[in-house]
Amino acid sequence: MTRMVLAFVFCAVLLGGNLWLGMVPAAQAAQKMNIRLAHVVNEQDGFHIAALKFKEIVEERTGGNVTVALFPNAQLGDERTLLEGMQMGIVDMGVITNGPVANFVEEIAVFELPFLFPNPEAAYKVLDGPIGRELLNNLERVNLKGLAYAERGFRNLTNSVRPVNSPEDIVGLKIRVMENPVYIDTFTTLGANAVPMAWTEALTAMRQKTIDGQENPVNVIHSFKLFEQQSHLSMTRHTYAPAIFVMGLAKWRSLGPDYQEIFLEAAQQAAEHGRHVNAEMEAGQLEELREAGMEIIMEPDVAAFREKVKPVHAKYGEKFGAYLQRILDEIQ
């Protein structure tokens, strides 16, 4: 059986066959429903923190008529599988890293061009404004509904081979990247052997040492105890990676207008809560990583990295055209 068939069977068993809920009239569905919200990381991660806040707000504001069941740790599949499941109606919603979403709506990858955002505040201004909302609305083309931008965060490089202070130090390293052309081109341009794979596969590859490194925000490096396989961390902050509270479009349309408003507001509030927690926790997480034996370069040669990836901006500046220029105009 294909992966999607297996996912369907699994979810059907898990839910006792209650797959009809997304197809009932909105008025009836809005009375009582259970929302299945999935993500691929563990309960210590910022995704789960945001998901818990979303659950709390939705259940409180609907008076318990809507319950939100959380499925962390890739219980329902990797991120691509979750998105496909939402399109088919066998997963209701998720917190999904922006990179895999870009495989469905290409232009949303504009956010992940290297060294685009100088700081979190610049990213939030764009994501929470008209540009971000327009790109979320574009998901409807592929039977998905974007609610709000949660946070994966600024991504940094780890590896098990050597310290990385400059682009020259990356040359030849096998680096896992998300299955996204922008990431593949960025690290290929830097001279690495970019290896695209799902996160669940990357964890195994690091343990087996079939890859040398990966790139992720500090919260992921910490929550997955990557110090056990990776001895070097460079705070490159090369890309700000959003995540998205996303639903299947059919499930979204099954909600009444009042519940749609609640879901939108809850997603935004949960996203902002997750951002705040990430910022509060980073300093402590870095100290714990250092105590666990990781060598951390806090100030690598960012100017050299930025110069090296200019060809990536040139390539995708043409592809993303108006969106890239609008973002640059917004944050200047």
N, C-alpha and C positions, 0 to 999 in steps of 0.2 A: 504493500500500500504506500501511497505517497505520504510525504510529511503532513500535508494538510488533511488528508483523510484520517491519519492517525490522530492528529490534533482534534478533529471533529469527534471521533469515537471516544477519545479520552475525556473531552469536555462533556459529552453526552452522559457518560458513566458518572462523572463527577457531579453533575447537576441533576442526576436522576431523571434525565430526559426533559427537563424544563427548558427546552429551547424555543418554545412558542412565545415567550414573553415579549421578545423584540418585535413580534408581528401583530400584537393586539392593538386595537384602537387606542389613540393617545389618552382619551378620557379614562378608559379602564386601566391602562397600564400605570397611569399616574397615581392611582389609589394606593396600590401596594406593589412594590417591586424590589428585587435584589439586584444590585449592580456588581458585576465581577470586574474588579480592577487589578490588572496584573503588571508586574515589572520583573526585570531580570536580576536585580541585585539583592543584597541581604538586608536584614532588618536594622542594621546599624547605618545604612546608607541614607544620603539625603533624599533619594527618591522615596524611600519608605516613610521618612519623616514627613514629606509633603503629602504622601498618600494618606497617612494617618490623619493629618489635619483636614484634608478634603472629606474623608469619611466622617469625622467629627462634625464638621459644619453642615454637610448635607443631611445627616441623620437628625441633627438638632433642628434645622430649619424646616424639615418636612415632618416634624413631629413623629419620627420613627416610621413613617410610611415608606420611605426609601431606606434600605439598608445597603451598606457597601462592604462586600467581602473582598479582602485583599489576598492576592496570590504572589508573594515575592519569590526570589530565588529561581526564576525561570521555570516555575512549576507548570506553566501552560505553554512553554516554548521560548525560543530566542526572540529578539525584537522583531525581526522580519516575520516570523511565524505569528506573533501577536498582532501585527498590523494586518496581515492577511486574514487572521481570524476575525478581527473587527469588521473587515470588509464583508465577510461571509456571515457575520452575526453570531459566531460561536464564542467570541470574546466581546465583552461590552466596551471596555475602555482600558487605558493603560497610561503609565508614565514612561515615555519612550525617548531615548536619546535622539537628538536632531539628525545625526548622521544617517541612521537607517531610514528615517522618514524621507530623506532626500532621494532615496531610491524610488520613491513613489511620486514626489513632486520636486523636480530637480532644482528649481530656483531657490528653495528654502535653504540649500547648502551655501548660499551667499554669506550667511552668518558665520560660517566656519572657515572663511578665508584666513590664512595665517596673519597674525598681528593686525587684525582689522580694528579691534576695540582696544583702546589704551587702558581701560579700567572697567570695573563692573558697572559703574554708574552710566557710562556711555552705552553699554550694552542694554541696560534696563530701559533707557530712554527710547531706544529704537524698538526693542521688543514689545514694550507696553504701549507704543504709539501706533500711528496709522500704518507704518510700513509693516510692523509685526502682525497687526490684525489682518492686513490684506493678504499676507502670506499664509496665515492660518486659514483664512477663508478659501484659499486656493486648494486646500485639501479636499474640499467638497467635490472637486473634479474626479477624485479617485475613491469616492464613497467613504470618506473619513471626515470627522469634524474636529478641528482644533479648538480647544477651549482657552488655554493660556500657556505661557512659557514658564515651566519650572527651570531648574538649573542643574546642569552637570558641572559647569564651572570652567575656570581656566585650566587648560591641560598642560601637564608637565611630563618630562621624559624620565623613565627609569630603565636601567639595564643591569645585567649581571657581569659585564666585561670590564668597563673602565669608566672613569669620570668623564662627563661631557660638559665642556665649557664653551666650545666653539663648534661651528659646523664641521670642521675637519675631524673632530672627535667622533662624529656619527658615521663617517664613511665606512661602509662595509657591514655595519651592524644589522642584524635581522630584527626589524621592529614590527610588532603587530600593530595594525591600524584598523579602524572600522572599515566596513565594506562600503566605502564612499570614495568617489574619484578625487575629491579635493584632498583628502588625507593621503591617499595613495600618491598623488602627484607632489604634494608637499614634501613627503619624506623621500621620495625618489629624487626630487630636485636637491635635497640636502645630502644625497649620496648614500642613503641607507638602502637596504633591501627591504622594501615595504611589503609586509605580508598581511593582506586583508583576511580577517576571520571574525566570527562571532565571539563575544566575550567568554561564553562558556567554554569554547574551544581554546581560547587564549590561555585560560587558567591552567589547563592540562599541558599546553605547549610550553609554558614557563616552567612547570614542574619537571617536564621531561627534557628541558633545555634544547628544544628544537627551534626556539626563537631566543634572541638575546634580550629583548626588551619590549616595552609597550609605552603608551602615553595616555595619561588620564589625570583628572584632578586629584588633589591631595586626599579628598575624602574617600575616593575609591582606593587609592594606594593604601590608605590606612585601614579601611573597613575590610578589605580582602587580604590584609597582612602580607602584602607583596614583598616586605622585607625578608620574608622567608626564602624567596627565590631571587630577589633583585637587591643588589648591594649599593647601587648608585642612583641618586635622584638629582636631577637638574631642574631648577625652577624656571623653565623656559617660558612658561605662560604663552605658548605659541598660538593657541587658539582658544577663544571663548566658546564653549559648547552649551547651547541651550538644551533643554529637554522639553517635551510637549505633553500636556494633559490632552489626550486624544481619545475620541469615541468613534465607534462605528456610526456612520451617518444614519442608517435605519434606526438604530437605538436612539440616537439624538432626536430624530423626528417623531419617535413614539412618545416622547415627553411632552406634557402640556407646556404652554408658554410660561407659566409660573415656575415650573420645575426647570425649564431651560435657563431661566434667569438665575435660579438658585445654583445650578451647576456651574454657570459661567462665573458667578461671583465667588463661589467656593473654590474653584480652580485657581482664580487669580489670588485670592487670599492665601491659599495653600502654597502657591508658588512663591509668594513674597515671604511667607514664613520659612520655607525651605532655604531661600537665599540668605535670610538673616541667620539661621542656624549654621549654615555652611561657613559664613564669615566668622561667626563666633568661635567655631570649633577648629579652624585651620591652624592657628598657632600651637594649640595643645597637641594636635595630631602630628605636626612636624616634630615637636619635641619628643613625642613617643616613638616616632620613626627613628629619630636620631639615637635615642636610648636603646632601640632594638638593633642598632648596628648599621643603619643606613648612612652612607656618606652623602651629605646634601650640599650641593652648590647653590647658594641662594641668589647669586647675581652672575649668571653666565653672560657671555657676550651677546646680548640681545640684538645690538645694532648689526653685528655680523650675520646673525640668523635672518634678520629682516631683509638685509641686502641680498642674501642668498636666495630667498624665496620670491624675489620680484617677478621672475618669469611665471610663477603661479598666478599672481595678481593679473599679469598681462593676459594670460590665457583665459581666466575666468571673468576678467573684467569685460571682455567681449561677450562671453556667454550670458552673464548675469546683467550686463548692460545697465539699464536704468536703475535696477535695485542697488547695485554697488554704488553708483554715483549718488543716489538719494541718501544712502546710509552715510557716505562721507560728508555730504552737505549737512546732514542732521547733527553729526557729532563734532563738526569743526567749531 
